[in-house]
Amino acid sequence: MEYLSREAILNEMNETLRPIMDKYNVEDIGIFEEQGEGNHYYIGYTVRKNGEVFMTHTPYVINEDRLLRPEKQEWVIETDDGDRRGFSSLEEVFAEMDKGFEQ
């Protein structure tokens, strides 16, 4: 996978906000990003769906030029109740959100 600038990734994600809201019946959505330890960086969405707030992201690595590439093809869902990992697409992420996180 090629390295991209943070701005290019965020611009592409901004273009997906309205389509995601419409397609997945999302109440609210925004973009979040977080610097991890070392060369790790996380970019994803904060989503309110069915009255619950989820953070879903994919892990990135940063090179010496501050460019990013996905670390692996994986989406993670975080909630106050814990994390769920191993989703390969947003389709899978939103299907899991529809189920809810009740244990």
Stockholm file with secondary structure:
# STOCKHOLM 1.0

chainA/1-103         MEYLSREAILNEMNETLRPIMDKYNVEDIGIFEEQGEGNHYYIGYTVRKNGEVFMTHTPYVINEDRLLRPEKQEWVIETDDGDRRGFSSLEEVFAEMDKGFEQ
#=GR chainA/1-103 SS CCCBCHHHHHHHHHHHHHHHHHHHTCSEEEEEEEECSTTEEEEEEEEEETTEEEEEEEEEEECTTSCEEESSSCEEEEETTEEEEEECSHHHHHHHHHHCCCC
#=GC SS_cons         CCCBCHHHHHHHHHHHHHHHHHHHTCSEEEEEEEECSTTEEEEEEEEEETTEEEEEEEEEEECTTSCEEESSSCEEEEETTEEEEEECSHHHHHHHHHHCCCC
//
